[in-house]
Each structure stands twice: as C-alpha cells, then as structure tokens.
C-alpha cells in the first residue's frame, strides 16, 4: 500500500456514511434545480402567491391548482435538500477528528459552505417571490444553486466519491483545461438563464445553429447569441480536451470523467437543437436545463478530480 493511498484506504469505511449523505444531497439538489425549470416553464412561480415561506398562508396548502402544486413541490424539495445538507454537516462535525473530515481539505469545510449556500438560496427564493419573479434575482438564485451543487460535488469527492482513490494523477495542463471548461460552463449557464428570463430573448433567434430569422433585436438578441457562441466554444474545447488527456496518459478515472463531460455537452447541443427546430412543448423544454445542470456537474466534477489528482496537491503531499 502506497503512502499516498493509505489515508483514503484506511478512512474509507468511516467515510462511507458521509459519502452516501453527500450523494443524496447532490441528487436532491440536482432534482430541485430541474424542478425549478418546470416551475418557470409552466408559469407556476407565483403559484403560492407572494407568501413565503408559507404557500397561500399555509405550510401544507390545499392542493387545488396545478400551479400551486408545482410551486409548493419545488419548495418541499428545497426543504429536503436543506435537511440533507444539515445532516451532512452534523455528521461531519461529529467525526471532525477523523482523517479527511476535519481540517483543510476535509468534508466538514465543504459541508459548512454548502449549509451557508443553501440558506442563501432559500433567502433568495423568498426575495424572488416578494419581487414578483424579477429576472435578475432569478438568475442570481440559479447561480447560487449551481454553486451549491458544485460544493456538494467537492464534499462527495473528499469523502472518497466519484471514483476518487487518492492515488490517481493528472498533469497541470489537464487541470488548467478542466478549469477553463468550468468557467465557460458557468458563464453559459448565466446567459442561458438570462435567455430564459429576459423578455424576448428566448424567441429572438430562430433556427439552429445560427439565426435563420430574427424576431427580436437589441439586448435580448445579444444575450441569446452570446449564449450560443459560448456553447459552441465549450463544445470545441471539450472535444479537444479528452483527446489531449488520453495522449498524456492520465489516469483512467480522469479520462472517464472527461469523456462523460463531453457526452453531456453533446447531449445538451442535441436537446438545444430539438428545442429550436422541433418546437418542443414546454414540458420537454425543462430537459434543456436538466441536461445543462448535468453538464455543469460533470464538468465541475471532472475539474475537481483533475485538481485533487495532481501529485503536487497539498492534500496529496500531506498523505
């Protein structure tokens, strides 16, 4: 057993509960973001009126209208995510003296940050309702939710998840490429949210991959075109990156993460093309945000694997 692999191997059993909680919180956060898209697409954002945290004045309102049911389900999902993250925080705090839980690079710090982010997301959720779905507040709310998902991904990896074994290696070039992809995806998500929420932006450019006709000019058009251009830049970047990683003979896990991220990006382009060309009904359009969230999670997880797999990483050196 190598010195670098020993701490993770010895702590593996003790980290199992934390890893499972991290996976559960990540899945719930993913589902909550996806359901947020359903809320927006179905126009259910004000299903509970301007009441928050209650719904029409009730914690458990009469389920009499579809928009109310969709909105209150979204809120219940958010509450479930909060409970899962708090459970992760409590367990990590109890086990803070164990290897890879407390201290720098431990699960506890990720759990603390995730708790702060989920509370912030809840506050912004209330602000969104009180401001009658202000588009910029909605975009900020989504950005916080995506950041929370990323932090949960780090918590899972620190608990030995995502196939991380503590002995894989990745070059600095691979990490830089992955980090560039993360920045691109995050900016694309922001412009995608602006496209979905700024009046006229989602219909401004008709046709795919480029505009065969323009229905709305000005800022709405610029927002959607920027979103598309950045998406294609990401696609080209992700096509090159796994090939380069393979030539560098990086670890199998890092290569697999890169190819999975590329697959998610390609799937997202197919969904985007279908939305525009096939005029998919609103319910199917939620797939665009669902796959977009998958792209974010897969690219970020790939970058985290590359980061923590570098031989010169402080945590690895300490091990």
C-alpha positions as CSV (number, residue, x, y, z in Angstrom):
1,X,0.0,0.0,0.0
2,X,1.5,3.3,-1.0
3,X,1.9,6.2,1.4
4,X,-0.4,8.4,-0.7
5,X,-3.2,5.9,-0.8
6,X,-3.1,4.8,2.8
7,X,-5.1,7.7,4.4
8,X,-8.0,7.3,2.0
9,X,-8.0,3.5,2.2
10,X,-7.9,3.4,6.0
11,X,-10.6,6.1,6.3
12,X,-12.8,4.5,3.5
13,X,-15.2,2.7,5.8
14,X,-15.6,5.6,8.2
15,X,-16.2,8.0,5.2
16,X,-18.9,5.8,3.8
17,X,-21.8,7.4,5.6
18,X,-20.6,10.9,4.7
19,X,-20.2,9.8,1.1
20,X,-23.7,8.4,1.0
21,X,-25.1,11.6,2.5
22,X,-23.2,13.6,0.0
23,X,-24.6,11.7,-2.9
24,X,-28.1,12.0,-1.5
25,X,-27.7,15.8,-1.1
26,X,-26.2,16.1,-4.6
27,X,-29.1,14.2,-6.2
28,X,-31.7,16.2,-4.3
29,X,-30.0,19.5,-5.2
30,X,-30.0,18.4,-8.9
31,X,-33.7,17.5,-8.8
32,X,-34.5,20.8,-7.1
33,X,-32.8,22.8,-9.9
34,X,-34.5,20.7,-12.5
35,X,-37.9,21.3,-10.9
36,X,-37.1,25.0,-10.8
37,X,-37.1,24.9,-14.6
38,X,-40.5,23.2,-14.5
39,X,-41.8,26.0,-12.3
40,X,-40.6,28.6,-14.7
41,X,-41.7,26.9,-17.9
42,X,-45.2,26.2,-16.6
43,X,-45.5,29.7,-15.2
44,X,-46.0,28.4,-11.7
45,X,-43.6,30.8,-10.0
46,X,-46.4,32.7,-8.2
47,X,-48.5,29.6,-7.5
48,X,-48.2,30.3,-3.8
49,X,-48.9,34.0,-4.3
50,X,-46.4,36.4,-2.7
51,X,-46.4,34.3,0.5
52,X,-43.0,32.9,1.7
53,X,-42.1,30.6,3.4
54,X,-45.7,29.6,3.6
55,X,-47.8,28.9,0.5
56,X,-51.0,30.9,0.4
57,X,-50.6,31.3,4.1
58,X,-50.3,27.5,4.7
59,X,-47.3,25.2,5.3
60,X,-49.4,22.5,3.7
61,X,-51.9,24.2,1.4
62,X,-54.9,22.6,-0.2
63,X,-53.7,21.1,-3.5
64,X,-56.4,22.6,-5.7
65,X,-54.5,24.2,-8.6
66,X,-51.7,22.8,-10.8
67,X,-49.5,25.9,-10.5
68,X,-49.8,25.8,-6.7
69,X,-48.9,22.0,-6.7
70,X,-45.8,22.6,-8.8
71,X,-44.6,25.6,-6.8
72,X,-45.1,24.0,-3.4
73,X,-43.4,20.8,-4.5
74,X,-40.4,22.9,-5.6
75,X,-40.4,24.4,-2.1
76,X,-40.7,21.0,-0.4
77,X,-37.7,19.8,-2.5
78,X,-35.7,22.8,-1.3
79,X,-36.6,21.9,2.3
80,X,-35.5,18.3,1.8
81,X,-32.2,19.5,0.3
82,X,-31.7,21.7,3.4
83,X,-32.3,18.7,5.7
84,X,-29.9,16.5,3.8
85,X,-27.1,19.1,3.9
86,X,-27.7,19.8,7.6
87,X,-27.4,16.0,8.3
88,X,-24.1,16.0,6.3
89,X,-22.9,19.0,8.4
90,X,-23.8,17.4,11.7
91,X,-22.2,14.0,10.9
92,X,-19.1,15.7,9.6
93,X,-18.9,17.8,12.8
94,X,-19.3,14.7,15.0
95,X,-16.5,13.0,13.0
96,X,-14.3,16.1,12.6
97,X,-11.3,14.4,14.4
98,X,-11.2,11.6,11.8
99,X,-8.9,11.7,8.7
100,X,-10.2,13.7,5.7
101,X,-13.2,15.0,7.7
102,X,-11.9,18.0,9.7
103,X,-9.3,20.5,8.8
104,X,-8.1,21.7,5.4
105,X,-9.4,19.7,2.5
106,X,-11.9,17.8,4.7
107,X,-15.6,17.1,4.3
108,X,-16.5,19.4,7.2
109,X,-15.5,22.6,5.4
110,X,-17.4,21.7,2.3
111,X,-20.5,20.9,4.5
112,X,-20.2,24.2,6.2
113,X,-20.0,26.1,2.9
114,X,-22.9,24.0,1.5
115,X,-25.0,25.0,4.5
116,X,-24.3,28.7,4.1
117,X,-25.2,28.4,0.4
118,X,-28.4,26.5,0.9
119,X,-29.5,29.2,3.5
120,X,-28.6,31.9,1.0
121,X,-30.5,30.2,-1.8
122,X,-33.6,30.0,0.5
123,X,-33.4,33.7,1.2
124,X,-33.0,34.5,-2.5
125,X,-36.0,32.2,-3.2
126,X,-38.1,34.4,-0.8
127,X,-36.8,37.6,-2.4
128,X,-37.7,36.2,-5.9
129,X,-41.3,35.7,-4.8
130,X,-41.5,39.0,-3.0
131,X,-40.2,40.8,-6.1
132,X,-42.7,39.0,-8.4
133,X,-40.1,37.0,-10.2
134,X,-37.5,39.7,-11.1
135,X,-35.4,38.1,-13.8
136,X,-32.1,39.2,-12.4
137,X,-32.9,37.8,-9.0
138,X,-34.0,34.5,-10.6
139,X,-30.6,34.4,-12.4
140,X,-28.8,35.1,-9.1
141,X,-30.8,32.4,-7.4
142,X,-29.8,29.9,-10.1
143,X,-26.2,30.8,-9.9
144,X,-26.3,30.2,-6.1
145,X,-28.0,26.8,-6.7
146,X,-25.3,25.8,-9.2
147,X,-22.6,26.8,-6.8
148,X,-24.2,24.8,-4.1
149,X,-24.2,21.7,-6.4
150,X,-20.5,22.2,-7.1
151,X,-19.7,22.4,-3.4
152,X,-21.6,19.2,-2.8
153,X,-19.6,17.6,-5.6
154,X,-16.4,18.5,-3.7
155,X,-17.8,17.1,-0.5
156,X,-18.6,13.8,-2.2
157,X,-15.0,13.6,-3.6
158,X,-13.4,14.5,-0.3
159,X,-15.4,11.6,1.2
160,X,-14.0,9.3,-1.5
161,X,-16.8,9.5,-4.0
162,X,-16.8,9.9,-7.8
163,X,-14.3,7.0,-8.1
164,X,-11.5,9.1,-6.4
165,X,-8.9,6.8,-4.8
166,X,-6.3,9.3,-3.7
167,X,-3.6,7.7,-5.9
168,X,-4.6,8.9,-9.4
169,X,-2.5,11.5,-11.1
170,X,-3.2,14.4,-13.5
171,X,-1.0,17.0,-15.0
172,X,-1.2,20.7,-14.5
173,X,-2.2,21.1,-18.2
174,X,-5.2,18.8,-17.7
175,X,-6.3,20.8,-14.6
176,X,-6.0,24.1,-16.5
177,X,-8.1,22.8,-19.4
178,X,-10.7,21.5,-17.0
179,X,-10.8,24.8,-15.1
180,X,-11.3,26.7,-18.3
181,X,-14.2,24.4,-19.1
182,X,-15.8,25.1,-15.7
183,X,-15.6,28.9,-16.2
184,X,-17.1,28.5,-19.7
185,X,-20.0,26.4,-18.4
186,X,-20.8,28.8,-15.6
187,X,-20.9,31.8,-17.9
188,X,-23.1,29.8,-20.4
189,X,-25.5,28.9,-17.5
190,X,-25.8,32.6,-16.6
191,X,-26.5,33.6,-20.2
192,X,-28.9,30.7,-20.6
193,X,-30.8,31.8,-17.5
194,X,-30.9,35.4,-18.9
195,X,-32.1,34.0,-22.3
196,X,-34.9,32.1,-20.5
197,X,-36.0,35.0,-18.2
198,X,-35.4,38.3,-20.1
199,X,-38.4,39.2,-22.2
200,X,-38.0,38.4,-25.9
201,X,-34.6,36.7,-25.5
202,X,-35.8,33.1,-25.9
203,X,-37.6,33.9,-29.2
204,X,-35.2,36.4,-30.6
205,X,-33.1,34.0,-32.7
206,X,-35.0,31.4,-34.7
207,X,-33.1,28.4,-36.3
208,X,-30.1,26.3,-35.3
209,X,-27.2,26.5,-35.1
210,X,-27.4,30.1,-36.3
211,X,-30.3,32.5,-36.7
212,X,-32.4,31.9,-39.8
213,X,-34.7,34.7,-38.8
214,X,-34.6,37.3,-36.0
215,X,-37.8,38.2,-34.2
216,X,-36.4,40.5,-31.5
217,X,-33.4,42.8,-31.8
218,X,-31.3,44.6,-29.3
219,X,-30.2,43.2,-25.9
220,X,-32.5,40.1,-26.0
221,X,-30.8,39.0,-29.3
222,X,-27.3,39.7,-28.0
223,X,-28.0,37.6,-24.9
224,X,-29.1,34.6,-26.8
225,X,-26.4,34.8,-29.5
226,X,-23.7,35.1,-26.8
227,X,-25.2,32.1,-25.1
228,X,-25.0,30.1,-28.4
229,X,-21.4,31.2,-29.3
230,X,-20.1,30.3,-25.8
231,X,-21.9,26.9,-26.0
232,X,-20.1,26.1,-29.3
233,X,-16.8,27.3,-27.8
234,X,-17.3,24.8,-24.9
235,X,-18.2,22.0,-27.4
236,X,-14.9,22.5,-29.3
237,X,-12.9,22.8,-26.1
238,X,-14.4,19.6,-24.7
239,X,-13.8,17.7,-28.0
240,X,-10.1,18.6,-27.8
241,X,-9.6,18.1,-24.1
242,X,-10.3,14.3,-23.7
243,X,-8.1,13.6,-26.7
244,X,-5.2,15.6,-25.2
245,X,-5.8,13.9,-21.8
246,X,-5.6,10.5,-23.4
247,X,-2.3,11.4,-25.2
248,X,-0.9,12.5,-21.8
249,X,-1.8,9.0,-20.4
250,X,-3.7,10.4,-17.5
251,X,-5.4,8.1,-15.0
252,X,-8.4,6.1,-16.2
253,X,-10.7,7.9,-13.8
254,X,-9.7,11.4,-15.1
255,X,-10.1,10.2,-18.7
256,X,-13.6,8.7,-17.9
257,X,-14.7,12.0,-16.3
258,X,-13.6,14.0,-19.3
259,X,-15.4,11.7,-21.8
260,X,-18.5,11.8,-19.7
261,X,-18.4,15.6,-19.6
262,X,-18.0,15.7,-23.4
263,X,-21.0,13.3,-23.8
264,X,-23.1,15.6,-21.6
265,X,-22.1,18.6,-23.7
266,X,-23.0,16.8,-26.9
267,X,-26.4,15.7,-25.4
268,X,-27.1,19.3,-24.5
269,X,-26.4,20.5,-28.0
270,X,-28.9,17.9,-29.3
271,X,-31.5,19.0,-26.9
272,X,-31.0,22.7,-27.8
273,X,-31.3,21.9,-31.5
274,X,-34.5,20.0,-30.8
275,X,-36.0,22.8,-28.8
276,X,-35.4,25.3,-31.6
277,X,-36.1,23.2,-34.7
278,X,-38.9,20.9,-33.4
279,X,-40.6,23.5,-31.3
280,X,-40.8,21.1,-28.3
281,X,-43.8,21.6,-25.9
282,X,-43.0,23.4,-22.6
283,X,-42.8,20.3,-20.5
284,X,-40.0,18.9,-22.7
285,X,-38.1,22.2,-22.6
286,X,-37.2,21.5,-19.0
287,X,-34.8,18.9,-20.4
288,X,-32.6,21.8,-21.6
289,X,-32.0,23.0,-18.0
290,X,-31.8,19.4,-16.7
291,X,-29.1,18.5,-19.2
292,X,-27.4,21.9,-18.7
293,X,-27.2,21.1,-14.9
294,X,-25.8,17.7,-15.8
295,X,-23.1,19.4,-17.9
296,X,-22.2,21.7,-15.0
297,X,-22.0,18.8,-12.5
298,X,-20.0,16.6,-14.9
299,X,-17.5,19.3,-16.0
300,X,-17.0,20.6,-12.4
301,X,-16.5,17.0,-11.1
302,X,-14.0,16.4,-13.8
303,X,-12.1,19.5,-12.8
304,X,-12.2,18.6,-9.2
305,X,-10.9,15.1,-10.0
306,X,-8.1,16.6,-12.0
307,X,-7.3,19.1,-9.2
308,X,-7.2,16.5,-6.4
309,X,-5.4,14.0,-8.6
310,X,-2.4,16.3,-9.1
311,X,0.7,14.8,-7.3
312,X,1.7,18.2,-6.1
313,X,-1.7,19.0,-4.5
314,X,-1.3,19.8,-0.8
315,X,-3.7,17.1,0.4
316,X,-1.8,14.5,-1.6
317,X,1.6,15.7,-0.4
318,X,0.4,15.5,3.2
319,X,-0.9,12.0,2.6
